[in-house]
Amino acid sequence: MTQTVKVIAKFVSKKTGEPLTGEKYTVRIYDNDVVSDDFLGEGKLNNEGVVEILTDLGKALSVDSPAEKKPDLYFEVYSEHGVIYQSKVFKNVDFLQEDTKDFGTFEIVF
C-alpha cells in the first residue's frame, strides 16, 4: 500500500498554555504493533507548536501487520534530554476518506 498522508498535531505546555517551539523539539509518529512499532516519520514544531508530518502509509506494513489498512498511531515528543511525552494510541486511524488528520492539541507536563 502506498498512500501519502499528512498528520497534524499541536503541543503546548500544560503549565503555561504556551506552545512548544524551537529546534530542540522533534515530534515522531509511530504505528503501534504487537511485536515492534513502525516509525512513520518526524517533524519540527513551528512557532505555534504545530507539527505537520507527511508519511507513506506503506511504512505501517510489517511482519506483524502485513495487511494493515488502519494504523494505530501515537506521537512522541523529544527534546535534547530524550522523550518528554508520549501520547495515547489512536486506534484504527482511517485515512481512506481523507488523507489529512488533525489530532488536535496535546498538553505536555515537563
Secondary structure, DSSP 4 states (H G I P E B T S, - for coil): ---EEEEEEEEEETTT-PBP-STT-EEEEEE--SS-PEEEEEEE--TTSEEEEEEEGGGG-BTTBTT-SS--EEEEEEETTEEEEEPPPBTT---SS-SEEEEEEEEE--
